[in-house]
């Protein structure tokens, strides 16, 4: 049960961070010497778009892992945590940190 609480806390933290980033968007001031891609697009905009895409993919994977962990914990009537459940919690933590890092970057 403790593992489920940890997973829920990590998932909640990732959601809160995401909401915080949306409430206070980074104010990017265009600079005259800003890097441009060959098509004329801003390099920063392309990076932000790719980071957003990766964050959505990681969040989907995070949800799958959390649901899988919950099912494992519910079907186990023992108070012993399996090794696979422990690995899932570590993967959930990695994904949450990765998403958090991307949101903080810009």
PyMOL commands that set and color helices and strands:
alter all, ss='L'
color gray80, all
select helices_A, chain A and resi 2-23+43-75+83-105
alter helices_A, ss='H'
color red, helices_A
deselect
rebuild
show_as cartoon
